[in-house]
């Protein structure tokens, strides 16, 4: 008889604990989804960015980039300035100043590191966390020998 009562109490406690745990998990999920919805973002693109590669005082070629980025619209309203032209400037500076880029093997280039550096630099210049993410849509290199001899527009 005592054994049946103990088993009944254990089953009751387990059922109550499961219901309380389920309620807490559902409340956490709802809280996360509400927080995610509260942050309104917008995807944007830069125009094509051409960065000259200069070695020994001579232009050796051009790095060509096309970036996409996500902005936080609420932070954009309070920012000192729009991040659009600043992102282009920071991307140009990053590639122009980085002498370690091996343009013959762009597959080895750390695009994630560049994206993080661009986010930090742009947000620092606009004095707000406006840029959420930067993606690289195109990153190629055109040697100067490929650009000479092309017919003009």
Buried (B, 14 or more C-beta within 10 A) or exposed (E): EEEEEEEEEEEEEEEEEEEEEEEEEEEEEEEEEEEEEEEEBEEBEBEEBEBEBEEEEEEBBBBBBBBBBBBBEBBBEEBEEEBBEBBBBBBBEBBBEEEEBEBEEEEEBEEEEBBEBBBEBBBEBBEBBBBBBBEBEEBEBBEEEEEEEEEEE
